[in-house]
Amino acid sequence: MSLPAEAGAPRRTILCVVGTRPECIKMGPVIAALRRAAWCRTLVLSTGQHRELVAQTLGFFGVAPDIDLGTMVPNQTLAGLTGRILDGFDRVLAELQPDLVLLQGDTTTVMACALGCFYRRLPFGHVEAGLRTRDLANPFPEEFNRRAAGLLAAVHFAPTEGARANLLAEGVPAAAIHLTGNTVIDALLDVTARPATRLPFDIDPLRRVILVTAHRRENFGAPLAGLCRALRRLVERYGDVEIVYPVHPNPNVRGPVHAVLGGVERIRLVEPLGYLDLAAVMKRCHFVLTDSGGIQEEAPALGKPVLVLRTETERPEAVEAGVARLVGTDPERILAEAASLLDDPAHYAALARGASPYGDGHAAGRIVAACAAFLRAGG
């Protein structure tokens, strides 16, 4: 693909921004596709929101950041993080003056960098645009971040028809919206096509594994404590169940989780897993308990039922397809829903159909084509 330009004209500069591991997973296929395009120069900036996890995950795609703002500090506040990202990113924009910035999802990195682009009057494209719960408290602060990015974006890459409909309802011009599918499916098909990956630790083949990921801010405190009590009761009730819980480094997660679950037999608390290792555990598990957005999309594609530890989800398609269920954070509800999957083979089979409404593995190519069209049109 090439932009219609004068011979010898400089290539367009696209700045891809990441700050967290989920952003790296979903931007990785886009960065790789852009770097295969002769018409653009692609640079990668890490805000450092989750610094160690970013470096680990980008490496899976053979990518290293060209610029690292290094904003992460221990037990950082949202206000402090936002200010550091905005200040550092503004200095980069002033020097680089990219033709287009790409941001993904709903993190503080996205919100702060979208604002930075607005202040500098530079266009940005929003990857995974249009997801909504319409409840600013759930997920917090991600719902606000995504809406703010949607207000400021010049071009929107909607992963589903539902996301596109949300944007249209908010007054976004149809010409600015591109239905692409979700790049997480691109990444998942990439990892599953590679040579088989060994599990990062030994698991008794006779045990049913429950993969748990829980780290959302709205679940800090009592909700997380309730989840931990439910997990403990699950392994007490089912002798063949083993729980694998990669624990987020945030002290508000790590401290409470280890206090309740540390040393409990058949509950394996591990460090955050690299993408290959996480995919291997997901393929091995019986089902997933999560408050993560990306895993709500990945696990159904692997035929794994998902119990979503939230009262609202901006990804309703899996729930509507019957392969995920919203269970909230009440420990009794979590225990009951998990027990149904463990005790009722017909119920389990109904949720383990391998149906994913999130894409066909070609989202990155569509995004690159849309970027070219946007720049060709003088965006």
C-alpha positions as CSV (number, residue, x, y, z in Angstrom):
1,M,0.0,0.0,0.0
2,S,1.3,3.5,-0.8
3,L,0.1,7.0,-0.4
4,P,-0.3,9.0,-3.6
5,A,2.6,11.4,-3.0
6,E,5.4,13.0,-5.0
7,A,8.4,10.8,-5.7
8,G,11.0,11.2,-2.9
9,A,8.5,12.8,-0.5
10,P,9.1,12.0,3.1
11,R,7.2,9.2,4.7
12,R,4.4,10.0,7.1
13,T,5.2,9.6,10.8
14,I,2.8,7.5,12.9
15,L,3.4,7.4,16.7
16,C,1.9,4.4,18.4
17,V,1.5,4.8,22.2
18,V,1.3,2.0,24.8
19,G,1.3,2.1,28.6
20,T,-0.1,-1.2,29.8
21,R,0.2,-4.8,28.9
22,P,-3.3,-5.1,27.4
23,E,-2.4,-2.1,25.1
24,C,0.8,-3.9,24.0
25,I,-1.1,-7.1,23.2
26,K,-3.7,-5.2,21.1
27,M,-1.3,-2.7,19.5
28,G,1.4,-5.3,18.8
29,P,-0.3,-6.5,15.5
30,V,-0.9,-2.9,14.4
31,I,2.7,-1.9,15.0
32,A,3.9,-4.9,13.1
33,A,1.6,-4.2,10.2
34,L,2.6,-0.6,10.1
35,R,6.3,-1.4,10.0
36,R,5.7,-3.5,7.0
37,A,4.1,-0.5,5.2
38,A,6.6,1.4,3.1
39,W,4.6,4.7,3.2
40,C,5.1,5.4,6.9
41,R,7.7,5.7,9.6
42,T,6.4,4.0,12.7
43,L,7.6,5.0,16.2
44,V,6.6,3.4,19.5
45,L,6.2,5.4,22.7
46,S,5.8,3.7,26.1
47,T,4.4,5.9,28.9
48,G,5.6,3.5,31.4
49,Q,2.2,3.1,33.1
50,H,3.0,-0.6,33.7
51,R,6.7,-0.5,32.8
52,E,7.9,-4.1,33.4
53,L,4.8,-5.6,31.8
54,V,5.1,-3.4,28.8
55,A,8.7,-4.4,28.0
56,Q,7.8,-8.0,28.6
57,T,4.8,-8.0,26.3
58,L,6.2,-5.9,23.4
59,G,9.1,-8.3,23.2
60,F,6.6,-11.0,22.2
61,F,5.9,-9.0,19.0
62,G,9.6,-8.2,18.4
63,V,9.1,-4.6,19.3
64,A,10.9,-2.3,21.7
65,P,9.8,1.3,22.5
66,D,11.7,4.1,20.7
67,I,10.7,6.4,23.5
68,D,10.0,5.6,27.2
69,L,8.5,8.3,29.4
70,G,9.2,6.3,32.5
71,T,6.2,7.7,34.4
72,M,5.5,4.8,36.7
73,V,6.1,5.3,40.4
74,P,5.2,3.0,43.4
75,N,1.5,3.2,44.4
76,Q,0.9,6.0,41.9
77,T,-2.3,8.0,42.0
78,L,-4.5,8.6,39.0
79,A,-3.9,12.4,39.2
80,G,-0.2,12.1,39.5
81,L,0.0,9.5,36.7
82,T,-2.1,11.7,34.4
83,G,0.0,14.8,35.0
84,R,3.3,13.0,34.4
85,I,2.0,11.4,31.2
86,L,0.6,14.6,29.8
87,D,3.7,16.6,30.6
88,G,6.1,14.0,29.1
89,F,3.9,13.3,26.1
90,D,3.5,17.0,25.3
91,R,7.3,17.4,25.1
92,V,7.5,14.5,22.7
93,L,4.7,15.9,20.5
94,A,6.4,19.3,20.3
95,E,9.6,17.8,19.1
96,L,8.3,15.0,16.8
97,Q,5.1,16.6,15.3
98,P,3.7,13.2,14.1
99,D,1.2,13.0,11.3
100,L,-1.0,10.7,13.3
101,V,-1.0,9.2,16.8
102,L,-2.6,5.8,17.5
103,L,-4.0,5.1,21.0
104,Q,-5.7,1.9,22.1
105,G,-8.5,1.3,24.6
106,D,-9.4,3.0,27.8
107,T,-6.4,3.5,30.1
108,T,-5.1,6.6,31.8
109,T,-2.4,6.6,29.1
110,V,-5.1,6.9,26.4
111,M,-7.0,9.7,28.1
112,A,-3.9,11.8,28.9
113,C,-2.4,11.3,25.4
114,A,-5.7,12.1,23.7
115,L,-5.7,15.4,25.7
116,G,-2.1,16.0,24.7
117,C,-3.0,15.6,21.0
118,F,-5.9,17.9,21.4
119,Y,-3.8,20.6,23.0
120,R,-1.3,20.3,20.1
121,R,-4.0,20.1,17.4
122,L,-2.6,16.8,16.2
123,P,-4.9,14.0,15.0
124,F,-5.1,10.7,16.7
125,G,-6.8,7.4,15.9
126,H,-8.6,5.4,18.6
127,V,-8.1,1.7,18.3
128,E,-11.0,-0.3,20.0
129,A,-13.3,2.7,19.9
130,G,-16.9,2.9,20.9
131,L,-17.1,0.5,23.8
132,R,-19.6,1.8,26.4
133,T,-21.3,0.8,29.7
134,R,-22.7,4.3,30.2
135,D,-21.9,4.1,33.9
136,L,-18.9,6.3,34.8
137,A,-18.3,4.2,37.9
138,N,-18.0,0.9,36.0
139,P,-15.4,0.3,34.9
140,F,-13.6,3.1,36.8
141,P,-11.9,5.2,35.5
142,E,-11.9,3.4,32.1
143,E,-15.4,4.4,31.1
144,F,-14.5,8.1,31.4
145,N,-11.2,7.6,29.6
146,R,-12.8,5.9,26.7
147,R,-15.5,8.5,26.3
148,A,-13.0,11.3,26.5
149,A,-10.9,9.7,23.9
150,G,-14.0,9.2,21.7
151,L,-14.8,12.9,22.0
152,L,-11.3,13.9,20.8
153,A,-10.4,11.3,18.2
154,A,-10.1,12.2,14.5
155,V,-10.6,8.6,13.4
156,H,-12.3,5.7,15.2
157,F,-11.5,2.0,14.8
158,A,-14.6,0.2,16.1
159,P,-14.2,-3.5,16.9
160,T,-17.9,-4.5,16.6
161,E,-21.1,-3.3,15.1
162,G,-22.3,-2.5,18.6
163,A,-19.3,-0.2,19.2
164,R,-19.9,1.5,15.8
165,A,-23.6,2.0,16.7
166,N,-22.5,3.6,20.0
167,L,-20.3,6.1,18.2
168,L,-23.0,7.0,15.7
169,A,-25.4,7.6,18.5
170,E,-22.9,10.0,20.0
171,G,-22.8,12.0,16.8
172,V,-19.5,10.7,15.3
173,P,-19.7,11.0,11.5
174,A,-20.0,7.7,9.8
175,A,-17.0,8.5,7.6
176,A,-14.8,8.8,10.6
177,I,-15.7,5.2,11.9
178,H,-14.0,2.1,10.5
179,L,-15.4,-1.3,11.5
180,T,-12.2,-3.4,11.9
181,G,-12.7,-6.2,14.4
182,N,-10.6,-6.4,17.5
183,T,-6.8,-6.7,17.2
184,V,-6.8,-9.0,20.3
185,I,-8.0,-11.8,18.0
186,D,-5.1,-11.0,15.6
187,A,-2.7,-11.4,18.6
188,L,-4.4,-14.6,19.8
189,L,-4.3,-16.3,16.4
190,D,-0.6,-15.3,16.2
191,V,0.3,-16.9,19.5
192,T,-1.8,-20.1,18.9
193,A,-0.2,-20.5,15.5
194,R,3.3,-20.6,17.0
195,P,4.9,-23.9,18.2
196,A,3.2,-25.3,21.3
197,T,4.2,-23.5,24.4
198,R,4.8,-25.4,27.6
199,L,2.9,-24.4,30.7
200,P,5.1,-22.1,32.9
201,F,4.7,-24.5,35.8
202,D,3.6,-28.1,36.3
203,I,-0.1,-28.7,36.8
204,D,-1.6,-32.1,37.8
205,P,-3.4,-33.3,34.6
206,L,-6.3,-34.6,36.6
207,R,-7.1,-31.2,38.1
208,R,-9.6,-28.7,36.7
209,V,-7.9,-25.3,36.5
210,I,-9.6,-22.0,37.1
211,L,-7.7,-19.0,35.8
212,V,-8.3,-15.8,37.8
213,T,-7.4,-12.2,36.8
214,A,-8.7,-9.4,39.0
215,H,-7.1,-6.0,39.3
216,R,-9.7,-3.3,38.5
217,R,-9.8,-0.2,40.7
218,E,-13.5,-0.5,41.3
219,N,-12.8,-3.9,42.8
220,F,-10.2,-2.7,45.3
221,G,-11.2,-3.3,48.9
222,A,-14.3,-5.2,49.9
223,P,-15.0,-6.6,46.4
224,L,-11.5,-8.1,46.1
225,A,-11.7,-9.5,49.6
226,G,-15.0,-11.1,48.8
227,L,-13.5,-12.7,45.6
228,C,-10.6,-14.1,47.6
229,R,-13.0,-15.7,50.2
230,A,-15.0,-17.3,47.3
231,L,-11.8,-18.7,45.8
232,R,-10.8,-20.2,49.1
233,R,-14.2,-21.8,49.5
234,L,-14.0,-23.2,45.9
235,V,-10.8,-25.2,46.6
236,E,-12.2,-26.4,50.0
237,R,-15.3,-27.7,48.3
238,Y,-13.7,-29.2,45.2
239,G,-10.6,-31.4,45.7
240,D,-9.8,-31.6,42.0
241,V,-9.8,-27.8,41.4
242,E,-6.6,-25.7,41.2
243,I,-6.7,-22.0,40.9
244,V,-4.0,-20.0,39.0
245,Y,-4.0,-16.3,39.9
246,P,-1.4,-14.1,38.2
247,V,-1.4,-11.3,40.8
248,H,-1.1,-7.7,39.5
249,P,1.8,-5.8,41.1
250,N,-0.4,-2.9,42.4
251,P,-0.1,-3.0,46.2
252,N,-3.9,-2.6,46.4
253,V,-4.2,-6.0,44.7
254,R,-1.0,-7.9,45.8
255,G,-1.3,-7.2,49.5
256,P,-4.9,-8.3,50.1
257,V,-4.7,-11.3,47.7
258,H,-1.6,-12.7,49.4
259,A,-3.0,-11.9,52.9
260,V,-6.1,-14.1,52.2
261,L,-4.9,-16.7,49.7
262,G,-1.1,-17.0,50.3
263,G,-0.1,-20.5,51.3
264,V,-3.6,-22.0,50.6
265,E,-3.3,-25.5,49.0
266,R,-4.2,-25.6,45.3
267,I,-4.2,-21.8,45.0
268,R,-1.2,-20.8,42.9
269,L,-0.4,-17.1,43.2
270,V,2.1,-16.2,40.5
271,E,3.8,-13.2,39.1
272,P,2.1,-11.6,36.0
273,L,2.6,-14.0,33.1
274,G,4.0,-13.1,29.7
275,Y,1.6,-13.3,26.8
276,L,2.8,-16.8,25.7
277,D,2.5,-18.2,29.2
278,L,-0.9,-16.6,29.8
279,A,-2.2,-18.0,26.6
280,A,-0.9,-21.5,27.5
281,V,-2.6,-21.4,30.9
282,M,-5.8,-20.1,29.3
283,K,-5.8,-23.0,26.8
284,R,-5.3,-25.4,29.7
285,C,-7.9,-24.0,32.1
286,H,-11.4,-25.2,32.6
287,F,-12.9,-21.7,32.8
288,V,-11.9,-18.1,33.7
289,L,-12.9,-15.7,36.4
290,T,-11.9,-12.1,35.4
291,D,-12.5,-8.4,35.6
292,S,-10.1,-7.9,32.6
293,G,-11.4,-6.6,29.3
294,G,-9.1,-8.4,27.0
295,I,-9.6,-11.9,28.5
296,Q,-13.4,-11.4,28.0
297,E,-12.5,-11.4,24.3
298,E,-9.8,-14.0,24.2
299,A,-11.1,-16.8,26.4
300,P,-14.4,-17.4,24.4
301,A,-12.3,-17.7,21.2
302,L,-10.5,-20.6,22.9
303,G,-13.7,-22.2,24.0
304,K,-13.4,-21.2,27.7
305,P,-16.4,-20.0,29.6
306,V,-15.9,-16.6,31.3
307,L,-17.4,-15.4,34.5
308,V,-17.0,-11.6,34.5
309,L,-16.3,-10.1,37.9
310,R,-18.2,-6.9,37.2
311,T,-21.8,-5.6,37.3
312,E,-21.4,-3.9,33.9
313,T,-19.3,-4.7,30.8
314,E,-18.5,-2.6,27.8
315,R,-18.1,-5.9,25.9
316,P,-21.6,-7.2,25.9
317,E,-21.2,-9.3,22.8
318,A,-19.9,-12.4,24.6
319,V,-22.6,-12.2,27.2
320,E,-25.2,-11.9,24.4
321,A,-23.6,-14.9,22.6
322,G,-24.0,-17.0,25.8
323,V,-20.3,-17.7,26.3
324,A,-19.8,-15.3,29.2
325,R,-21.8,-14.3,32.3
326,L,-21.8,-11.2,34.4
327,V,-21.5,-12.4,38.0
328,G,-20.3,-9.2,39.9
329,T,-18.2,-9.5,43.0
330,D,-20.7,-11.0,45.6
331,P,-18.9,-14.0,46.9
332,E,-22.0,-16.1,47.1
333,R,-22.9,-15.4,43.5
334,I,-19.3,-16.1,42.4
335,L,-19.4,-19.4,44.2
336,A,-22.8,-20.4,42.8
337,E,-21.8,-19.6,39.2
338,A,-18.5,-21.4,39.5
339,A,-20.2,-24.4,41.0
340,S,-22.6,-24.6,38.1
341,L,-19.7,-24.8,35.7
342,L,-18.0,-27.5,37.8
343,D,-21.1,-29.6,38.5
344,D,-23.3,-29.3,35.4
345,P,-21.7,-30.7,32.2
346,A,-24.6,-29.4,30.0
347,H,-24.3,-25.9,31.4
348,Y,-20.5,-26.0,30.9
349,A,-20.9,-27.1,27.3
350,A,-23.3,-24.3,26.6
351,L,-20.7,-21.7,27.6
352,A,-17.7,-23.5,26.1
353,R,-18.8,-23.4,22.4
354,G,-15.8,-21.5,21.2
355,A,-17.9,-18.6,19.8
356,S,-16.2,-15.2,19.7
357,P,-17.9,-12.2,18.2
358,Y,-14.7,-10.1,18.3
359,G,-13.0,-10.5,15.0
360,D,-11.4,-12.7,12.3
361,G,-7.7,-11.9,12.8
362,H,-7.4,-9.2,10.1
363,A,-8.2,-6.1,12.2
364,A,-4.6,-4.8,12.1
365,G,-4.6,-4.7,8.3
366,R,-7.9,-2.9,8.2
367,I,-6.5,-0.3,10.6
368,V,-3.4,0.3,8.5
369,A,-5.5,0.7,5.4
370,A,-7.8,3.2,7.2
371,C,-4.7,5.2,8.5
372,A,-3.4,5.4,4.9
373,A,-6.8,6.6,3.7
374,F,-7.1,9.2,6.5
375,L,-3.6,10.6,5.7
376,R,-4.2,10.5,2.0
377,A,-7.3,12.6,2.5
378,G,-5.3,15.2,4.3
379,G,-6.2,14.2,7.9
